[in-house]
Amino acid sequence: MGRLEKLVKKYERGDLPKNEWLDKMSFRKMEEIHSAETEKSENLFLYIDLPRFDFPVIFCEPETPAASSSSTTTTTTLATVTQPPVAPTISTSFLNDPNLWSVADPDVSNENPVEDKHRRLVRSHRSSPYDRELKPNAKIRDELTHILNYSPSQQLSSEEKDIIWKFRFYLARDKRGLTKFLKSVTWRDSSEVKQAVEELLPMWTEIDTDDALELLGPGTVDSRVRAFAVKQLSRADDDELTLYLLQLVQSLKFESAASDQRSSRAVTTAISYDDSGLTDFLIARGVKNAILGNRLYWYLMVEVALEDRVMAKMYGRVVFKFMNKILESEGGSERRELMRRQGLLVDTLSKRARELRTNKDIRPKKIEKMRQMISDSKNGLASIPPLPLPLNAKIEITGIIAEKSSIFKSNMFPLLLYFQCSDGSEYPVIFKDGDDMRQDQLVIQLFTLMDQLLRKENLDLKLSPYDVLATGPLQGMAQFIPSKTIASIVSEHGTVLNYLRLHNPDEGSVGTSGVEPSVVDTFVRSCAGYCVVTYLLGVGDRHLDNLLIAPDGHFFHVDFGYILGRDPKPFPPPVKVCKEMIDGMGGAQSPHYMRFKNYCFTAFTILRKSANLILNLVALMIDANIPDIKHRDVHEQIQEKFRLDLSEEEAIKHFETLLNETSYITAVFDRIHDLAQYWRA
């Protein structure tokens, strides 16, 4: 057929002689050949007559951008769900055919004009005065309630968007409805945007923090909506704001993205890309509160040091503005000098830690060199003019105690530094260089948040979320809590109960195996608390060397290199409870273990109510380049843990099943880890 097509073109151009009687026979035969070829092929054919010119014409068409990944994904998913298996289609068969090629359709990403017309008819703006008085009947009210209970990641169907829009004035009294309403707005329709942002947004009832955080995510580009979210956050006190500060600093990236879009959009766009005021809000609160400001400074400095130079410059401008605002405040010069000295301290520690880590000495020799380095007055570490500790600005340090400081036996050889405080106390800190601590920082922040949520419901599970601060992409510090790993406790004392009895004996106690009752209660509560919070965040790589117990009974986890379901071990149990923990409560049949389970159920129930807050906080960190979060569907990972599709009673039964099925295969991996630690020393 290809040869015949070329001959036909020559014939039409007049390059071949014409013979009327022979031409008729030839064309009839060609049609027969073409029909036979078409019947044998699985492809469809489209024939187009192009205009003809007397002279050669060069055709040029600009490259059409590919359709967005989101639309492609949606189409693929729908096709997979709704269509039965069929024979190879054009889209699959043409890939292997050298005679066929793809042609980009520039209109493929445009909205279907029929659907667009339907939407405008359904949302006729002439009916707006009547919509104000609309109230749903019982059936529609149940449907609206169902939609409002969707998780933040749930996409709304066109029908759900239409019903939300129809009853938008009714929903303005419901704080849960704003995020769903904004998802139902058609942002390219100027009249809809105007009514949503200028009329409905100001009259909407005050929203919760979790919804405000969702509005500061990458999905919200209209600065007026983002400004509304910032206004809602301004109601939070400094302690609450500190809990979300890490995510709010990340949200500044999306402010920058909005500015970039503003420069590339048409002037007539309905969306506003002006500054939402988030930067000024954070700076104002940071200037007003020195503790919050110290955290803000270090969060910003980490972003400035990252490889993404575009974002680094943006954060650099924020730091510059922050420093200027501090200098303008009362006592600003002294405060700015303290921040400069904090930076020098961190740089010195990082340099010395790197030297100790990279030299070939054995660990005892490294410890000796480190103590000499601290004692050397040239380094300015043994004696420091009063300085707020970067890790916790409430602590004022005056030096490092050389003889108490040490080095851990680990691949990165982290330093254990005992800081002398101005009030005479000591504050031990672990300093790491060469290790990304941003993931640990996030996990501890979420543990702290969950602890606050539980305490608000009068449930104190004695959690010990120690302070963690990343001072750079590959360095940071963490509070050291004097304690022992369960591995060393079992090795030295045999059981957890023996360890607790040694530090807190009470021979007269009944039912606590000779241990002070308050210590056993602390152990049971903290085991329950960490059991739930590590389950919700999918913390992995648990072994007896990162499960610790303090002498007063506080149990806690360390080292969060694997989260959200990632684990280097095969078939990890979803709920992290080891045999030694249960034995420390007196065994699986003891009343203390029953209390442990009840605490777990209560904590799980309470935290499920704040699932959206936790989901939004983790989602805001997607672009933070944290290993276990980037390029992953974090919503799906966490939603799977909360089981929001179940009732409260069903969720408790689900968690109890997981608890009862906890695998003791971890004992095998703990033994392997012990051998590795032995040879590393």
Summary of the structure (lengths in Angstrom):
residues: 681
radius of gyration: 32.7
end to end distance: 76.6
largest distance: 121.6
contacts: 1934
relative contact order: 0.06
helix: 56%
strand: 8%
